Amino acid sequence: MADLPAGPLPVGAEAPDFTLHGTRGGPYHLADLLALGPVALYFYPGNDTPG
């Protein structure tokens, strides 16, 4: 897996492959999920933030 870029990706850019550990198991690899079909990514900015 390549290093993740610093800063935001441009709109429409391909997301780099990454792995996340979920609360119901995991790990989840983006490449594995994409093999099953389209994936929608949403990044929650957090509570009490202006985003």
PDB file of N, CA, C and O in Angstrom:
ATOM      1  N   MET A   1       0.844  -1.173   0.000  1.00  0.00           N
ATOM      2  CA  MET A   1       0.000   0.000   0.000  1.00  0.00           C
ATOM      3  C   MET A   1       0.893   1.240   0.000  1.00  0.00           C
ATOM      4  O   MET A   1       1.872   1.310   0.742  1.00  0.00           O
ATOM      5  N   ALA A   2       0.555   2.188  -0.816  1.00  0.00           N
ATOM      6  CA  ALA A   2       1.343   3.415  -0.932  1.00  0.00           C
ATOM      7  C   ALA A   2       1.062   4.345   0.242  1.00  0.00           C
ATOM      8  O   ALA A   2       0.043   4.210   0.919  1.00  0.00           O
ATOM      9  N   ASP A   3       1.961   5.280   0.475  1.00  0.00           N
ATOM     10  CA  ASP A   3       1.748   6.294   1.510  1.00  0.00           C
ATOM     11  C   ASP A   3       0.570   7.165   1.112  1.00  0.00           C
ATOM     12  O   ASP A   3       0.387   7.473  -0.066  1.00  0.00           O
ATOM     13  N   LEU A   4      -0.221   7.560   2.086  1.00  0.00           N
ATOM     14  CA  LEU A   4      -1.341   8.439   1.815  1.00  0.00           C
ATOM     15  C   LEU A   4      -0.831   9.851   1.579  1.00  0.00           C
ATOM     16  O   LEU A   4       0.138  10.275   2.209  1.00  0.00           O
ATOM     17  N   PRO A   5      -1.478  10.584   0.673  1.00  0.00           N
ATOM     18  CA  PRO A   5      -1.026  11.952   0.398  1.00  0.00           C
ATOM     19  C   PRO A   5      -1.334  12.867   1.578  1.00  0.00           C
ATOM     20  O   PRO A   5      -2.295  12.648   2.315  1.00  0.00           O
ATOM     21  N   ALA A   6      -0.520  13.878   1.743  1.00  0.00           N
ATOM     22  CA  ALA A   6      -0.769  14.885   2.775  1.00  0.00           C
ATOM     23  C   ALA A   6      -1.757  15.891   2.216  1.00  0.00           C
ATOM     24  O   ALA A   6      -1.569  16.394   1.109  1.00  0.00           O
ATOM     25  N   GLY A   7      -2.789  16.188   2.954  1.00  0.00           N
ATOM     26  CA  GLY A   7      -3.770  17.168   2.515  1.00  0.00           C
ATOM     27  C   GLY A   7      -4.909  16.533   1.751  1.00  0.00           C
ATOM     28  O   GLY A   7      -4.922  15.323   1.526  1.00  0.00           O
ATOM     29  N   PRO A   8      -5.863  17.352   1.355  1.00  0.00           N
ATOM     30  CA  PRO A   8      -7.055  16.846   0.671  1.00  0.00           C
ATOM     31  C   PRO A   8      -6.764  16.395  -0.752  1.00  0.00           C
ATOM     32  O   PRO A   8      -5.829  16.871  -1.396  1.00  0.00           O
ATOM     33  N   LEU A   9      -7.581  15.471  -1.225  1.00  0.00           N
ATOM     34  CA  LEU A   9      -7.515  15.033  -2.618  1.00  0.00           C
ATOM     35  C   LEU A   9      -8.382  15.959  -3.453  1.00  0.00           C
ATOM     36  O   LEU A   9      -9.385  16.470  -2.955  1.00  0.00           O
ATOM     37  N   PRO A  10      -8.028  16.184  -4.691  1.00  0.00           N
ATOM     38  CA  PRO A  10      -8.895  16.981  -5.558  1.00  0.00           C
ATOM     39  C   PRO A  10     -10.216  16.257  -5.811  1.00  0.00           C
ATOM     40  O   PRO A  10     -10.265  15.027  -5.789  1.00  0.00           O
ATOM     41  N   VAL A  11     -11.273  17.009  -6.049  1.00  0.00           N
ATOM     42  CA  VAL A  11     -12.568  16.422  -6.369  1.00  0.00           C
ATOM     43  C   VAL A  11     -12.411  15.525  -7.595  1.00  0.00           C
ATOM     44  O   VAL A  11     -11.822  15.932  -8.596  1.00  0.00           O
ATOM     45  N   GLY A  12     -12.931  14.323  -7.513  1.00  0.00           N
ATOM     46  CA  GLY A  12     -12.877  13.382  -8.620  1.00  0.00           C
ATOM     47  C   GLY A  12     -11.623  12.521  -8.643  1.00  0.00           C
ATOM     48  O   GLY A  12     -11.505  11.629  -9.483  1.00  0.00           O
ATOM     49  N   ALA A  13     -10.683  12.773  -7.732  1.00  0.00           N
ATOM     50  CA  ALA A  13      -9.452  11.987  -7.693  1.00  0.00           C
ATOM     51  C   ALA A  13      -9.750  10.584  -7.185  1.00  0.00           C
ATOM     52  O   ALA A  13     -10.673  10.380  -6.397  1.00  0.00           O
ATOM     53  N   GLU A  14      -8.966   9.628  -7.642  1.00  0.00           N
ATOM     54  CA  GLU A  14      -9.105   8.258  -7.166  1.00  0.00           C
ATOM     55  C   GLU A  14      -8.545   8.162  -5.752  1.00  0.00           C
ATOM     56  O   GLU A  14      -7.438   8.627  -5.479  1.00  0.00           O
ATOM     57  N   ALA A  15      -9.312   7.561  -4.868  1.00  0.00           N
ATOM     58  CA  ALA A  15      -8.864   7.409  -3.484  1.00  0.00           C
ATOM     59  C   ALA A  15      -7.717   6.404  -3.426  1.00  0.00           C
ATOM     60  O   ALA A  15      -7.767   5.374  -4.098  1.00  0.00           O
ATOM     61  N   PRO A  16      -6.697   6.685  -2.642  1.00  0.00           N
ATOM     62  CA  PRO A  16      -5.617   5.712  -2.488  1.00  0.00           C
ATOM     63  C   PRO A  16      -6.115   4.510  -1.689  1.00  0.00           C
ATOM     64  O   PRO A  16      -7.028   4.644  -0.874  1.00  0.00           O
ATOM     65  N   ASP A  17      -5.531   3.357  -1.912  1.00  0.00           N
ATOM     66  CA  ASP A  17      -5.927   2.178  -1.148  1.00  0.00           C
ATOM     67  C   ASP A  17      -5.561   2.389   0.316  1.00  0.00           C
ATOM     68  O   ASP A  17      -4.476   2.881   0.626  1.00  0.00           O
ATOM     69  N   PHE A  18      -6.463   2.019   1.207  1.00  0.00           N
ATOM     70  CA  PHE A  18      -6.195   2.139   2.638  1.00  0.00           C
ATOM     71  C   PHE A  18      -6.918   1.029   3.374  1.00  0.00           C
ATOM     72  O   PHE A  18      -7.787   0.360   2.814  1.00  0.00           O
ATOM     73  N   THR A  19      -6.557   0.840   4.616  1.00  0.00           N
ATOM     74  CA  THR A  19      -7.163  -0.172   5.474  1.00  0.00           C
ATOM     75  C   THR A  19      -7.677   0.496   6.738  1.00  0.00           C
ATOM     76  O   THR A  19      -6.980   1.301   7.355  1.00  0.00           O
ATOM     77  N   LEU A  20      -8.914   0.150   7.120  1.00  0.00           N
ATOM     78  CA  LEU A  20      -9.512   0.655   8.350  1.00  0.00           C
ATOM     79  C   LEU A  20      -9.964  -0.517   9.200  1.00  0.00           C
ATOM     80  O   LEU A  20     -10.320  -1.572   8.676  1.00  0.00           O
ATOM     81  N   HIS A  21      -9.949  -0.334  10.491  1.00  0.00           N
ATOM     82  CA  HIS A  21     -10.439  -1.337  11.422  1.00  0.00           C
ATOM     83  C   HIS A  21     -11.794  -0.868  11.928  1.00  0.00           C
ATOM     84  O   HIS A  21     -11.902   0.196  12.537  1.00  0.00           O
ATOM     85  N   GLY A  22     -12.825  -1.661  11.675  1.00  0.00           N
ATOM     86  CA  GLY A  22     -14.177  -1.282  12.045  1.00  0.00           C
ATOM     87  C   GLY A  22     -14.557  -1.738  13.429  1.00  0.00           C
ATOM     88  O   GLY A  22     -13.869  -2.558  14.037  1.00  0.00           O
ATOM     89  N   THR A  23     -15.662  -1.201  13.926  1.00  0.00           N
ATOM     90  CA  THR A  23     -16.153  -1.569  15.246  1.00  0.00           C
ATOM     91  C   THR A  23     -16.807  -2.941  15.245  1.00  0.00           C
ATOM     92  O   THR A  23     -16.988  -3.535  16.308  1.00  0.00           O
ATOM     93  N   ARG A  24     -17.167  -3.458  14.068  1.00  0.00           N
ATOM     94  CA  ARG A  24     -17.803  -4.777  13.955  1.00  0.00           C
ATOM     95  C   ARG A  24     -16.869  -5.803  13.344  1.00  0.00           C
ATOM     96  O   ARG A  24     -17.322  -6.796  12.774  1.00  0.00           O
ATOM     97  N   GLY A  25     -15.609  -5.579  13.453  1.00  0.00           N
ATOM     98  CA  GLY A  25     -14.654  -6.508  12.847  1.00  0.00           C
ATOM     99  C   GLY A  25     -13.660  -5.756  12.008  1.00  0.00           C
ATOM    100  O   GLY A  25     -13.303  -4.615  12.302  1.00  0.00           O
ATOM    101  N   GLY A  26     -13.227  -6.401  10.975  1.00  0.00           N
ATOM    102  CA  GLY A  26     -12.243  -5.753  10.127  1.00  0.00           C
ATOM    103  C   GLY A  26     -10.994  -6.580  10.132  1.00  0.00           C
ATOM    104  O   GLY A  26     -10.994  -7.651  10.738  1.00  0.00           O
ATOM    105  N   PRO A  27      -9.977  -6.176   9.527  1.00  0.00           N
ATOM    106  CA  PRO A  27      -9.817  -4.879   8.859  1.00  0.00           C
ATOM    107  C   PRO A  27     -10.576  -4.819   7.530  1.00  0.00           C
ATOM    108  O   PRO A  27     -10.885  -5.845   6.925  1.00  0.00           O
ATOM    109  N   TYR A  28     -10.861  -3.615   7.103  1.00  0.00           N
ATOM    110  CA  TYR A  28     -11.525  -3.376   5.830  1.00  0.00           C
ATOM    111  C   TYR A  28     -10.537  -2.710   4.888  1.00  0.00           C
ATOM    112  O   TYR A  28      -9.990  -1.651   5.195  1.00  0.00           O
ATOM    113  N   HIS A  29     -10.311  -3.340   3.728  1.00  0.00           N
ATOM    114  CA  HIS A  29      -9.394  -2.814   2.717  1.00  0.00           C
ATOM    115  C   HIS A  29     -10.229  -2.202   1.593  1.00  0.00           C
ATOM    116  O   HIS A  29     -11.146  -2.846   1.083  1.00  0.00           O
ATOM    117  N   LEU A  30      -9.926  -0.990   1.213  1.00  0.00           N
ATOM    118  CA  LEU A  30     -10.675  -0.330   0.150  1.00  0.00           C
ATOM    119  C   LEU A  30     -10.657  -1.167  -1.121  1.00  0.00           C
ATOM    120  O   LEU A  30     -11.691  -1.304  -1.774  1.00  0.00           O
ATOM    121  N   ALA A  31      -9.527  -1.722  -1.485  1.00  0.00           N
ATOM    122  CA  ALA A  31      -9.433  -2.517  -2.712  1.00  0.00           C
ATOM    123  C   ALA A  31     -10.382  -3.720  -2.677  1.00  0.00           C
ATOM    124  O   ALA A  31     -10.988  -4.061  -3.693  1.00  0.00           O
ATOM    125  N   ASP A  32     -10.510  -4.361  -1.512  1.00  0.00           N
ATOM    126  CA  ASP A  32     -11.417  -5.502  -1.383  1.00  0.00           C
ATOM    127  C   ASP A  32     -12.876  -5.077  -1.543  1.00  0.00           C
ATOM    128  O   ASP A  32     -13.667  -5.778  -2.173  1.00  0.00           O
ATOM    129  N   LEU A  33     -13.222  -3.930  -0.973  1.00  0.00           N
ATOM    130  CA  LEU A  33     -14.596  -3.431  -1.102  1.00  0.00           C
ATOM    131  C   LEU A  33     -14.907  -3.037  -2.539  1.00  0.00           C
ATOM    132  O   LEU A  33     -16.011  -3.288  -3.024  1.00  0.00           O
ATOM    133  N   LEU A  34     -13.944  -2.422  -3.227  1.00  0.00           N
ATOM    134  CA  LEU A  34     -14.141  -2.036  -4.625  1.00  0.00           C
ATOM    135  C   LEU A  34     -14.331  -3.245  -5.527  1.00  0.00           C
ATOM    136  O   LEU A  34     -15.008  -3.153  -6.552  1.00  0.00           O
ATOM    137  N   ALA A  35     -13.745  -4.374  -5.161  1.00  0.00           N
ATOM    138  CA  ALA A  35     -13.916  -5.593  -5.946  1.00  0.00           C
ATOM    139  C   ALA A  35     -15.370  -6.070  -5.925  1.00  0.00           C
ATOM    140  O   ALA A  35     -15.801  -6.793  -6.823  1.00  0.00           O
ATOM    141  N   LEU A  36     -16.120  -5.666  -4.904  1.00  0.00           N
ATOM    142  CA  LEU A  36     -17.526  -6.057  -4.781  1.00  0.00           C
ATOM    143  C   LEU A  36     -18.465  -5.104  -5.515  1.00  0.00           C
ATOM    144  O   LEU A  36     -19.620  -5.447  -5.765  1.00  0.00           O
ATOM    145  N   GLY A  37     -17.980  -3.909  -5.863  1.00  0.00           N
ATOM    146  CA  GLY A  37     -18.804  -2.923  -6.551  1.00  0.00           C
ATOM    147  C   GLY A  37     -18.435  -1.522  -6.113  1.00  0.00           C
ATOM    148  O   GLY A  37     -17.426  -1.322  -5.437  1.00  0.00           O
ATOM    149  N   PRO A  38     -19.263  -0.535  -6.505  1.00  0.00           N
ATOM    150  CA  PRO A  38     -18.967   0.856  -6.151  1.00  0.00           C
ATOM    151  C   PRO A  38     -18.948   1.076  -4.641  1.00  0.00           C
ATOM    152  O   PRO A  38     -19.658   0.407  -3.890  1.00  0.00           O
ATOM    153  N   VAL A  39     -18.123   2.024  -4.214  1.00  0.00           N
ATOM    154  CA  VAL A  39     -17.981   2.361  -2.800  1.00  0.00           C
ATOM    155  C   VAL A  39     -18.174   3.870  -2.653  1.00  0.00           C
ATOM    156  O   VAL A  39     -17.593   4.654  -3.403  1.00  0.00           O
ATOM    157  N   ALA A  40     -18.994   4.266  -1.678  1.00  0.00           N
ATOM    158  CA  ALA A  40     -19.163   5.686  -1.352  1.00  0.00           C
ATOM    159  C   ALA A  40     -18.405   5.953  -0.065  1.00  0.00           C
ATOM    160  O   ALA A  40     -18.650   5.298   0.948  1.00  0.00           O
ATOM    161  N   LEU A  41     -17.489   6.908  -0.095  1.00  0.00           N
ATOM    162  CA  LEU A  41     -16.721   7.265   1.096  1.00  0.00           C
ATOM    163  C   LEU A  41     -17.261   8.560   1.673  1.00  0.00           C
ATOM    164  O   LEU A  41     -17.530   9.513   0.941  1.00  0.00           O
ATOM    165  N   TYR A  42     -17.417   8.590   2.984  1.00  0.00           N
ATOM    166  CA  TYR A  42     -17.837   9.793   3.678  1.00  0.00           C
ATOM    167  C   TYR A  42     -16.925   9.957   4.878  1.00  0.00           C
ATOM    168  O   TYR A  42     -16.742   9.016   5.650  1.00  0.00           O
ATOM    169  N   PHE A  43     -16.360  11.120   5.041  1.00  0.00           N
ATOM    170  CA  PHE A  43     -15.472  11.398   6.160  1.00  0.00           C
ATOM    171  C   PHE A  43     -16.166  12.377   7.081  1.00  0.00           C
ATOM    172  O   PHE A  43     -16.360  13.541   6.730  1.00  0.00           O
ATOM    173  N   TYR A  44     -16.538  11.909   8.253  1.00  0.00           N
ATOM    174  CA  TYR A  44     -17.236  12.711   9.249  1.00  0.00           C
ATOM    175  C   TYR A  44     -16.251  13.681   9.890  1.00  0.00           C
ATOM    176  O   TYR A  44     -15.203  13.261  10.380  1.00  0.00           O
ATOM    177  N   PRO A  45     -16.575  14.987   9.895  1.00  0.00           N
ATOM    178  CA  PRO A  45     -15.609  15.958  10.425  1.00  0.00           C
ATOM    179  C   PRO A  45     -15.474  15.946  11.938  1.00  0.00           C
ATOM    180  O   PRO A  45     -14.496  16.476  12.467  1.00  0.00           O
ATOM    181  N   GLY A  46     -16.416  15.364  12.640  1.00  0.00           N
ATOM    182  CA  GLY A  46     -16.322  15.330  14.107  1.00  0.00           C
ATOM    183  C   GLY A  46     -17.310  16.297  14.739  1.00  0.00           C
ATOM    184  O   GLY A  46     -17.800  17.224  14.094  1.00  0.00           O
ATOM    185  N   ASN A  47     -17.584  16.066  15.983  1.00  0.00           N
ATOM    186  CA  ASN A  47     -18.512  16.933  16.731  1.00  0.00           C
ATOM    187  C   ASN A  47     -17.892  18.295  17.006  1.00  0.00           C
ATOM    188  O   ASN A  47     -16.684  18.432  17.201  1.00  0.00           O
ATOM    189  N   ASP A  48     -18.758  19.288  17.014  1.00  0.00           N
ATOM    190  CA  ASP A  48     -18.355  20.647  17.369  1.00  0.00           C
ATOM    191  C   ASP A  48     -17.256  21.226  16.478  1.00  0.00           C
ATOM    192  O   ASP A  48     -16.400  21.979  16.943  1.00  0.00           O
ATOM    193  N   THR A  49     -17.291  20.869  15.197  1.00  0.00           N
ATOM    194  CA  THR A  49     -16.353  21.454  14.240  1.00  0.00           C
ATOM    195  C   THR A  49     -17.159  22.210  13.188  1.00  0.00           C
ATOM    196  O   THR A  49     -18.316  21.871  12.943  1.00  0.00           O
ATOM    197  N   PRO A  50     -16.574  23.217  12.568  1.00  0.00           N
ATOM    198  CA  PRO A  50     -17.311  24.001  11.573  1.00  0.00           C
ATOM    199  C   PRO A  50     -17.556  23.252  10.266  1.00  0.00           C
ATOM    200  O   PRO A  50     -18.310  23.735   9.421  1.00  0.00           O
ATOM    201  N   GLY A  51     -16.925  22.059  10.073  1.00  0.00           N
ATOM    202  CA  GLY A  51     -17.061  21.331   8.818  1.00  0.00           C
ATOM    203  C   GLY A  51     -18.332  20.613   8.716  1.00  0.00           C
ATOM    204  O   GLY A  51     -18.590  19.952   7.710  1.00  0.00           O
TER     205      GLY A  51
END
